[in-house]
Amino acid sequence: VADKLYANEFSIHDPIGKHISTSHYDGWQTLAVETIDGVNTILWEYTPTGRLHYWRTDASWNWQSSIGKHFDGSTEYYEAEINFEIDINKDGTLGEPVPAPVPAPEPEFSPIESNGSVILGEDVADKLYANEFSIHDPIGKHISTSHYDGWQTLAVETIDGVNTILWEYTPTGRLHYWRTDASWNWQSSI
């Protein structure tokens, strides 16, 4: 007979012994059958809400008991996807989806000096940047606008292939340079 459901060669029967069909219960869809932990189990979905429900059956796939009201996002829902090996919610994953890694936020900084090809910027914590790179002192500490008493960072630029930081000692107006590596970590002073 058309639309009757089977688990392998066994006809599936409801609580009153009737052979079930694809339209047996209004709004319900039989998604899968599987033997889980030694128990023949039928997975149902109430299509208007996406709720999952199980039938436990005997060895001949005759209904024995019903359990579950599981919705997408619940542990039981994801376990059903794994146990029955189907992607019920069509998210491309069996079981709980792996969350995408949260990217580290880009530091938001305001430009202090933007002449040339490299921008000197500072963030809300007064930390200094050369474009997107944090600037580090000889001991690896991210420098700030008040890092050295009396000194002001005036500009950053790549000069003859060397990342260079221009400093001014404000009490006297004396200029000083740092040479850094490609990531703006201090290498030498001149």
Secondary structure, 3 states (H helix, E strand, C coil): CCCECEECCEECECCCCCECECCCCCCEEEEEEEEECCEEEEEEEECCCCEEEEEEECCCCEEEEEEEEECCCCHHHHHHHHHHCCCCCCCCCCCCCCCCCCCCCCCCEEEEECCCCCCEEEECCCEEEECCEECECCCCCECECCCCCCEEEEEEEEECCEEEEEEEECCCCEEEEEEECCCCEEEEEC
